[in-house]
C-alpha cells in the first residue's frame, strides 16, 4: 500500500501527517484553524487520499507558519508515498464549480516543482484563515511533493466558495494523477520521473 508518515518539528510548529494514497478519503484533521481544517477535509475526501493531520502551531503569531508548514509536511508525505513515481498516471486536470465560483487545476507529478496561482480574494480572511495563505500552502505542497501545479480561479464572488473550489479542483486533479496506469510503466520518455 502506498502510504507514508512525516513528522516535522520546529520552534514554530509540531506536525504529524500520515497519508494513504489508496485510501478512501477517510481523515482526521486538526490544525487549530477551522476553515483550513475544512479545506484539508475537502482535499482528502475528494482526492480519495486518506489523511491524518495533527498540527500545533504558533497561532498567537498568526496562521502563516501553521499553514505553510502543513503544506511542506503534506507534500513531503505524498511524495514519499509515491516513491519513485513509476506506474502512475502522472497528470491530472479538473474544473470544479462551487455555486457561483469555478476553479481549474492542471498538474503534473514531474519532480519539477512549480506553482502558477491565479486566484484573487475580495476579503483578507475567511473565518480565522488568512486568504493569502492559500497560495503559500499550495507552493509548499507542490515544491515538497515534486508537482508542477497550475491553479486558476475562472470566476467567483464568494471567498469561501472560491477557496473551496480551488481545494476541490486540486483534489480531483490529484486523484487522477496518483492513480496507477494500466501497464505499470513510467510515463516518461526519459524512463524515470
CORQUI-V664814 format. One record per helix or strand. SS is the DSSP state (hx for helix, st for strand). FROM is the first residue (numbers start at 1). TO is the last residue. Records with the same first field share a line. If there is no record, write none. Layout:
SS->FROM-TO, FROM-TO
This chain:
st->3-9, 13-20, 27-30, 50-57, 88-88, 91-98, 101-109, 114-118, 125-126, 129-130, 147-155, 180-180
hx->34-47, 64-82, 133-145, 159-178
